[in-house]
Amino acid sequence: MTFDRSKVAGDGSSFAQAFQLCSEVAVVIWDVPAQLPALGKFTLAMQSRPVPLVSMTLPRADGGQCVLWAMKPGSEAEDAQITAADGSRLQAVALQPAARLPLLDVESLLGNLSPEGRVKFLNNLLTVWRSVFRLSRDELFSSIVEDAVLTLVPAPRLAHSLCQIAPGRYLVETDISPVLGEISAIYAIGVNSILPLPSQFVVGNGSQRGWQSCHFILGSPQPARPLHIMFLGKKGIAVRSLPNCIPRYPGLQKWWAEQRGDQGLREFVVRQLSNLPGGSSAVAIDLQMRAPLPARQVARSQMHATVDIALSLQGGLLAGGWTKDPTFTLAGIDYLKEDGTALPLDGNWYEFPAWSRDAKTNAKTEVTGFVAWLPLDEPLGPLLQPRFQMRLASGAVKPLVPKPQPFEPVEQRNRILRAVPPQHAVDNAFRTILAPALQGVERELGKTIRVDHTKDYGQPQQAPLVSIVVPLYRVLDFLRFQLSGMATDPWLAENAEIIFVLDSPEIEDETKHMLGGLHILHGLPMKLVVMNRNGGYSRACNAGARFARGAVLVMLNSDVVPREPGWLQLLSRPLLEQRKLGAIGPKLIFEDGSLQHAGLYFGRDQRGIWLNHHFYKGMPGRYPPAQVARNVPGVTGACLVTRRETYERVDGYTEDYVIGDYEDSDLCLKIRRLGLQIAYEPAACLYHFERRSISRSQDYMRGVASQYNSWLHTQRWEDDIAALNSDGTNRTGISMEIDATERNDA
């Protein structure tokens, strides 16, 4: 039975009829008489009030309107009324269970709609109705949609499967007319399912006889029969037939090797692979490393430009390089998206004086360095060679392609730290460029850090009072001296557990061998926590703290050695007795007996950045002002003692400082925000062979890590530090007048 629009009721209105859309869903269709549209919105009223009840109004080819209502009718027949906005009844409809109704005649319906109405009908059918009634895998609904598609496009063009990029996922190629407009969605219509394929397509720039290439990902097993692919565009629809999913290429690598010319398509595949589980990102990286794009720069007599840093990061793209433009012909540099869209980099752009060295002559040339940050809503994935173009004032463009970039977070961080020379690392460079890039890398790095395994030496103490956490990074030079000082301290041996955290697993065998020998020598129980990779000082300390069982927690550097027994008892007792005390630190001295630390204070540099300073650093160890126990703004993390409960309340060390610096003052300021005090106790004295571990990190020493950390620390704690200065707690006016006889007295 078909919908006959020639039948008209006695009052001049056309009949409304009900049809079956699928086994459980019915649709009522009514052609609105020409004299009624002025009455406003029309409603289908039913006694059972089905939920959901959805409707759409479509333009007819004759200029009128057609209204459709879809619902799940009840198990019994009932009457429904079409009413106007004023409540008047216009038409009665007899509704039966969907299975008893005649099947919707799609060809007849579409034949009476305008072109706009046909597109709107299909759009609503595939989006709203499919979703509301959960019809994606309804066989009858799929056949109705397929009938509608073939009615509109009886002989669709072909699509072809190129290769399988992952199990059950295929890269498909076809062509699209630009007349279609911007594509909003793609649907795969099969014999028993309709699968939406949103945001998984790329349309190429090139055209052949008015057609543009289009590639998309089909995420389904190989179908038993051909699929129809429907593209919904702003200006119409396009239908393609996919005869089968037998790939044209035997594998992804074979296809990739032939695609150096279609760079946007390569980027599309990289991004799609990065969104798949099961190591697909590693596959994308391997493909790019095996068959990279040729690097391209602009090198002419009057213009030079190169991009040598191009890091695809979470949240955006960091680009850097240099230009030489004596004739002022450069208008800007753009990032090229996979679809060819150009995104200018000049929104967050920083320039600085630099120089370039000629590879052949070794001659140095003054150039203008730059670094830029381009925020992106959608991650690029592990894209190793983002593409750029240089815009000239004339309107011409020149391609720029960097060499393959690092993909490991640590290597990416090191490249960022070397993007700007230290003397030019100022607020403008950090705030909108380096900071968002570094923060994104640190977040990604943090996701990869975990404890790999632990090893106990001896039987752990049943209920230790104190937990000592010692991070180890590359340097084991002072380990034997540190452990000897602990083993010869009776109070420490009886009350403390020792937790070493190995943050450089590449020296695991050496570390285990040394700790095993020292355990045999001293009999002191220890735990070794081995990280899976280097994650930095903060992460290592926090990992060790999670194994701590003592009420008191000691953060101790591996290059800090006790001078004499009793230091730990002196530092632990005040924390156990004074609830207002949040943390305490000892006096630290250099190997020659001069002062390294007698508490921390803050002082601004010429840029207005707060820097950490040690009271009386370099003065004799027995310099009188350094012998006074007192409250201080902070204490160094080389030996910081706090309650474990306090450490956990402030979430331990903040982990977004790079490599290792300023975490200790940050921790002290977090503790201060709890209303607790920080104390210095000179009666406890230890040796500190300062910064021996961090000096092994060339990326810290050569780059701008320390400057970034001080900048970040200032951004975070400006108001708190200024308040410390105003109330006199941060005492910087220190007298340096001492007796010559005291200068070398420890």
N, C-alpha and C positions, 0 to 999 in steps of 0.2 A: 504494500500500500504506500503510495507517495503523497506528498503534500500538494494538494490542488488549490492554488490561490484563486481560481476562478469562482469558487463557491463563496457566496456572500449571504449573510443572514438577512432577515427581513428588515432590520434597522439600518441596513447599509454597511455594516461592518463585516470584515472578512472573518472566516472561521479560524479559531485557534485550534491546533492539533498537538497531540502528544506523541512522541516517538521514543524508541529505545536507543540510548547512546552506548550502553553496555549492559551486562546482565543485571546490574543493580541501579543504574542511573538512567533517569528519563529526562527528556528535554521537551518543553512546550514552546511552540513557535507560533507567533502571531504577527501578521502584517497589519500595521497600524493604518486605519483608514485615513484618507487625506485630510478629513475635517477634524481629526482628533489630536494631532501633536500639540496644539495649543493648551491642552488640558494638563500638560506637565508630565511628571514621572508616572509610569504605570507599574502596578504591583500585582503579583499573583498571590491571592489569599487562599489559604487552605486551613481546614479545621485541625489537621495533625501538625501543622507548622514544622515541616522538615528542616533539619539543620545538618549540613549547610544548604542554603538556597542562594544560587548565584545567577546573575542575569547579565545580558549585554544587549545593546541596541546597535543595529547595523544599518548603514545606508543601502537602499535598494537601487537597482539600475534605473528604475522609472522615477527616481527622486523621492520616493517615500521612505518609510522606516520599517524595520523588522526587529521585533523584540524576542529574545530567547531566554527562557528560564531553565536551569538545570537543577535537579534535586534527586534524592533517593526517596521514591514514594513508599508508602506503607505496604503491608501484605494484603490489604483489602482495597477494593475500588472506592473512590470518593470523588466528589465534585470540587473543583477549584474555580475561583472567580478572578477575572482580570478587572482591577479597579483603577480609577483615575486618582489623581492627587486629592481631589475634593471628596473622595469616598464613593462616587457613583460607580455602579457596576456596569461593565461594558461587555463582558463575554464570559460564558460558562465553558469549562473544560472538564471532560470526563477523564479522570486519571485512574490507571490500573497499575499493578506491579509492573516494573520495567520489563520483565521477561515476557509479559503478555502483549506488549506494545509492538507496533510495526517498527522495523529497523529504519533509522534515519536515512533518507535518500539524499546523500550529500551532493550528487550531481545536480538534482533539482534545486536544492537550496542555493548552491553557489551560482547556478545559472541566473537567479533572480537578483543577486547582489551586485552592487557596483564594484569596480576593482578595489577601491579602498575598503569596502565591506568584506570582500574575500580575504584580504590580508589581515584585517582585524579579527575575522572569525578564526582563521588558522592560528593567529597569535594568541588569542584567548584560549583556544582549544588546547594549545601546547603548554601554555604557562599556567593560567589561573585554574581552568577546569581540571587539567591533568594533575595539578598539585593538590587542589582542594579535595578531590575525590580519590586521590592516590591511584591513578590509572596508568602509571608508567609501565606496568607489566601486565596490563589487561589485554588479552588477545583480541577481543572484539573491538575495543577502543582503538587499538593499533591499526586494525584493518580499516576502520572508518577514517582515521587520519591519513592512512596510505591512499585510500580512495580519493580523499580531498586533494592530496598532493598531486596525484596523477591526473585528476580532473583539470587542475590548473596548468600542469606541465606534463602533457602526455608523453613527450620524448625528452627526458632530461639528459643533460650532458653527463659525461663519465667522470668519475674520480678514480684514482689509482693508489693502491697501497705501495709505499716505497720500501719500508723496512720496519722490522720490529725493534722498538727502542728499549723495551722492557717486556717481561712476560705479560701477555694479554694487552699490550699497548702498541699501536701502530701509527707510524707517521704516514698521513694520507695527503695526496696532492691533487688539486684540481685548479680551475680558473674561475674568476668572478668578474662580472661586469662592474665598472665603477658606478654605473647608474644605480646600483643597489643601495649605495650610500653606506654609512657606517654600520657594520654588523653588530647586532646586539646579542645574538645567541646562535648556536648551531645545535640541531637535533639529529640523532641517528634513529631512523624509523625502521624497525624490523618487523618480522612476522608476529612477534608476541611481546614486543617491548618498544618503548620510546625513551631514549637516553639523552638527556641534555649534556652538551659538551661546552660549558661556558668558559670563556677566557683561555681557550687553548687553541688559538689560531693566529696566523700571521699572514698579512696580505703584502705581497711584494710591490716594490715601486715600478718595476719594469712592466711594460704592457706589450702585447702582440695582437694587432688588429682589434684594439679596444678592450682586450681582456687582461686581467691581472692575475698573476699566480697566487694561489692561496694554499696554505698548508695547515693542517690541524692534527690533533692527536685523537685517535679513536681508542677509547678505553674499554674494549670488550673482547671476548674470545672470538675466534674465527666463526662467523655466522654460517648456518647451514644453507641459507639462501641469500640472494643479494639484499643489500641495505639501500635505503634512500636517505640521503643527507639533505636536510633543509636548513638554509641560512635565512635568518630573519634580519632584514635590514631596515633602515629608516624609511627607505623609499620603495620597499617591495620585498619579495621573497625570491630565493633561488633554490632550485632542487637539483641534486646530483645523484646519479646512480653509481653505487659501488658494487660491481659484479661479484667480487670476492676479496678476501683479505690475504691472498697469497702474495707475499712481498716481491717486488721487482728485484731487490737486492738481497743476497743471502744473509747479510748481517749489517749491523749499524756501522762497524768500522769500514766496511767496503763502501757504503754510501757516503760516509763522512770524508773519505779520502778524495772523493770527486767533487766536493762542495766548497772548495776554496773561493770560488767566484761569488757564491751566494752567502755573503757574510752575515746578513741579517737572519737568514734561515738557520745558520749554525748557532747563533746566539739564542734563537727561539728554542732549539733542541737542548742546549745547555740549561736553560731556565726550566724547561719541562723535566729534564732528568733530575735537577736539584730538588724538585718537589716530590719525587718518588722515593719510597723507602727501599731498604735492601742494598745500600752501597751504590745507588745510581749516580750520586755526586762524584764518587771516585771514578766511575766510568766516564763522566763528562770531563773530568780533569785529565784523565789518561788520553782521551781523544784529542784534546787541545795540545797536549804535550807531544803526541806522536805526529800530528800534522798541524803545526802552528801556522798562523798567517804571516806573511812577510812583513817585517817592521817597515814603517814608512814615516819619513820626516820631510820637512820642506827645507831645501838647501839651495838657495839661489844667491846671486851676487848682492841683491838688495833686501833679502828676507831669509831668515833662518828660524825654524821652529821645530821643537821636538817635545813629545810627551814621554817621559821615562818612568813616571809613577802613575798607575791607573788601577786602583784597588777597588774591586767590587765588594762592598761591605754591607753588613746588615744596617739598613736605614739610608744608604746612599753610596755615592761614588766619590772617591778621593782621587784627584788628578794633579799631577805636578810635572814641571819641566822647565824649559827656558825658551826665550825668544830673543832675536836680534833684529830690530826694526828701525834702522836709521832714517828711512824715508816715511815713517809713520803710515804705512799701508795696512797694518793689521787692525781689523775691526773687532775680532774676538775669536774664541775657540768654543766649539760646541761638542757635546756628546751626541753621537748618533744612536738612536734606539734601533731595535731589531727591525722595525717597520720603516726606518729611514727618517723618522721625525728627529729634528735637530733641537737639542736642549742647551741653551747658552750656559756657560760656566761662570759668567761674570756676576752672578748674584752673591756668591761668597768667594771672593777672589782676593788674593794677597800677593803683592809683588815685592821683590827684594833684590839688591845687587848680587850678582853671581859671576862666575866665569866658567868657560868651557875650554876643554883641552882637545886639540886636534889629534886624532888617533895616529896620523902618519907623521906629522912634524913635531908633535908634543908641544906645540905653541898654545899659549893661553890667550883667550879672547874674552873681553868683558861682555856680559850678556845680562838680560833681565830674567831672573828666576821667578817662577810663580807656583802657587799651590791653590787649589780650589776644592770646594766641597759642594756636591750636587745632591740635595736630599731627594730620595725616591720613595714613593709609596709602596712599590712592588720590588722585592729583592731581585737582583740580577742573577743570583745563583753563583756558582764558582766560575764566573766568566774571567778568563785569564788575559784576554786581549780586547777590552772595550775599544770601540772605534770612535774617532774624533774627526773633526774637520776644522781647518783654519779659515775664518772668514776674512776676506780682504775688503778694503774700503770700496773697491770697484764693484763689489757684489759677487765676485768669483769665490770659489771655495777650493781648498786643497786638502786631500785626505791625510790623516795622521793616525798611525797604528803603532802602539808601543810593542816592545818585546813581551813575551809571556811573563806574567806577574806571579809573585808568590801566592800560594793559596793557604798555607799554614798560618794560623793566627799569630804565632810568635814571630814568624818572618814578616808578616804584614805589619805588625806593631813596630818592628825594627825599621822597616822602610818609612813608616810614618814619622818615627823619631828622627830620621835623617832627611826629611823632606824640606826642612828649613834650617839654615845654619843657626847655631846657638845665639850668635850676636843679633840675629834678626827675629828671634822667637819672642814676639811681643803679644799683648792682649788681643790685637786684631787678628793675629794668626791663630791663637788658641780658641777664642770664643766661638767663632762660627765655622771653623775649618778643622783644626787638629783635634779639638776636644770631642766633637761628635764622632769623628773617625776613631779616635783612641777608645772612647767609651764603648762603641760598638764592637771593636776588636776584643776588649777586655771581657765583655759579656759572652762573646763566642768562645773565648779561651776558657772562661770559667766553666762552660758547659762540658768541656773535654777533660777537666781535672777531677780526679778521684783518688781514693786510697786503693793502691793495687793489692797490698798484703801487709801483714805485720809479722814480727818475729820477737819472741820473748827470750831474754837471756836470764836464766834463773827463775825462781818462783816469785811472782809479784807479791808485794805486801798486801795483807788482807784489807787494811783500812788506812791508807796513807793520809796524813794530815795535809801534806803539800804535794803538788804535782809540778815538776819542772819540765817545761817543753823547750827543746833545743832544735831549731831548724838547721839542717845541714845542706849547704850548697857548694859543691866542688871542693871547698877548702876543709881538709881534715888536719891541718898542721898543729892545731892546739888541742885536739880532742884528748890526747893522752894526758896533757897537763890539767885540763879541765876536770876530767874524771878522777885524776889523782887527788885534786883538791877536794872533790866531793867525798871520795872514799875515806879520806882522813879526817872528816868532820863527823864526829859521833852523833850529834843531834840530827844532822841531815840524813845519815845512813839509817837512822832508826825511824824517821818520820816522813821521809820523802820518797816518791816514785820518780823515775827519770824516763822521759819519753823523747827519743830522738826522731825527727821527721826528716827523711831523706828526700830533698826536693830536686835532686839531680840523679835519677835512677841509673844513669850511665856509669856511675861509680858504685853500684850496689855491691858487687863482689868485694871490692876493696874495703867498703864500709863494714860489711858483715864480718870480714876477716879481722879487721882492727877491733871492732866491738867484742867479737868473740874472745880475742886475746886479752883485752882489758878486763872482761868479765872474769876470766880465769885468774888474772893477776889480782884483782881487787875483791872479787866475790860480790860485787854490787849488782842487784837486779836491775834490768833495763828493758825497755820496749823500743823496738825500731819500727816506725811506720814508714812504709815505702810508697811514695806517690807514683802514679803512672807516668807522669811527665813533670817538667818544671812549670810551676804555676805562679811563682813569686812568693815573697816573704809572708804576706798576709794570709794567703791560702794555706801555706804550710803550717803557720802558727795555729790557724783556726782548725785545721785537720787534727793537729796534735791535741788541741784543747778538748776536742770531742772524745778523746780517750781518757781524759783526766778524771780522777776520782777524788782528789783531795779538795778540802774546803778552800785552800789557798792555792792560787795559780801563779807560777813564775814563768815569764817569758825571758829566755836567756839566749843570747847570741853564742854561736860556737867559738867565737874568738874572745870570750870573756872568761877569765880564769880567777878563781878565788885566791885572795892573798893569804888568808888565814881562816881557820874554822870559826864558826859562830855567826857568820854573816846572814845565813838564812833564818836563824832563830830571831835575830835582831829585826829583820824585815817582816817576819810573819806575825810576831806578837802584837804589834800595834793594830794590824788589820783585824785580828781576832778580838781585840779589846775595845776598839773605837769604831762604832758603827758609822760615824760621819766621815771616816777615812775611806777613800775610794781606791787609792793606789799609792804605792811608795816605791822609791828607788834609792840605790846606794850611791856612794862616792865611787867614781871610776877614775883610774889613773893609767897613764901611759906606761910603757915598759921602763922609761927612765924615771918614773916616779912623779912626773908632772901631772897636773889635773887635766882630765878629759871631760869629766861631767860632774857637776854639782847641782843638777836641776836644769830644766829647760826654761827659756824665756823667748819672747818673740820681738823681732825688730824689723822695721820696713827697710827695703832697699830703695834705690833711686827710682824704681818703677812703681813704687807703692805696694809691692808684694811683701807679705809677711814671711820672714825666714825664721827658721829655728836656730837658736843659739844656746850654747852651754855656758852656764855661769862659771866664770873664772878659768875658762879653758886655757891651758898653757902655763898657768901659775903653779908654784910649788904645791906638792901634795898636801902640805900642812899649812897652807895659806890660811890665816885665822878666820876670815869670813866664810871659808868653805868648811869650817869645823862646826858650824851652827846648824842644828836640826831645825827645819822650818817648813812651812807650806810654800809650794812653788807652783807656777803655772802648769808645769808638766815634767815628766821624767822620760828618759830615753828608753826605747824598746830594747836596748842592749841588755838591760836587766830591769824589768818592770814586774812588780809584784802586786797582785790584786786578789780579791775574793773571786772564786769561780762563779759565784752567783752574780756578782757585779759584771763580770766579763760577759756572761750570757745575757744579762739584761740589756746590754748595749750592742748585742750581736757581734761581739769580738772585734777583731781588726776589720776595718773597711777595706774591701778587696779591689777597688778601682784605681788605686794609686799604682803607677807603672813600675814594675820590677821590684822596688823596695825602697821607700823613702816617705816620710811624713805620716806613716801609719801610726807611729807612736804618739805624736802630738794630737793627731785626730782622735785616737782612743782616749787620751787624757781629757780632751775637750768634751767628748761624749760622756765620760764619767762625771765631769763637772756639771753637765746639764742635769744630772740626777740630783744635784745639790750636795755632792760629795767633794771632799778635798783631796789634793795631791800633796804628798809629803816627800821630803828629802832627808835621808838618814846617813850622816857622814861616818857614824861608828861602824857601819858595814862598808867595807872597802874591797874592791876587786880590780884586777887588771883588765884593760880593754885594748886589744890590738886592733885598732879601729878600721872598719870598712875593708877588711881583707877579702871578704867574700864578694862584695859588690864590685870591688875593683877588678875582679875577673870577668865581669860583664862588659865587653867592649861597647855594646849598644847603649849601656847606661852612661859610660864615660864619654863616648863620642857624641851622643845625640843630645836631645833636649829633654830627656826624661825628668831630670831634677827640676828644671825650670817649669815643666808642665805640672809636676807634683806640687810645687810651691804655689803656682797659679791656681790649681784646683783647690788646694788647701785654703787659700785666701778667699776664693769665691764662696766656699762652704762655711768658713768660720770668721769672716770679717767682723761681724757685729760682736761676737763673743770675745775675740781677741782685743778689739777696741775697748770693750767694757773692762777687761782685765787691766789694760793700760790705765784707764781712767781712775780705777780704784787703788792703784799703786801695787797690786799684786804682781804685775809683770815688771819687776824692778830691773831696769837696764843701766842705771847710773852707778857703775861699780868702780870703786877705787882700785887702782892698779899699783899703789905705792906699797912696796914690800921691802923687807931687809934683804940685802944680798945674801946673807947667811941662810935665809929660808928658801931661796929660789930653787935649789937642788935638793931640798930636804923632802923626802917622801912622807 
